[in-house]
């Protein structure tokens, strides 16, 4: 599990988790919230459906790049090597 960086400069955003499982998505969001890590989400219904170049995982969890190491640790604790 590795954060995908956004703009690449300090203060950017990172996708810390993505996938199609709504239960795993809920677990990831709850774990980050419990750890005090601010996160944002993009769900399938937030995107253009049926446009091939925009398709991807149904859910994505985005955090501040500065929280990436801490967030990876939190998610590794709940998912282990699942993700």
Buried (B, 14 or more C-beta within 10 A) or exposed (E): BEBEEBEEEEEEBBBBBBBEBEEBBEBBBEBBEEBEBEBEBBEBEEBEEEEEEEEEBBBBBBBBBEBBEBBBEBBEEBBEEEB
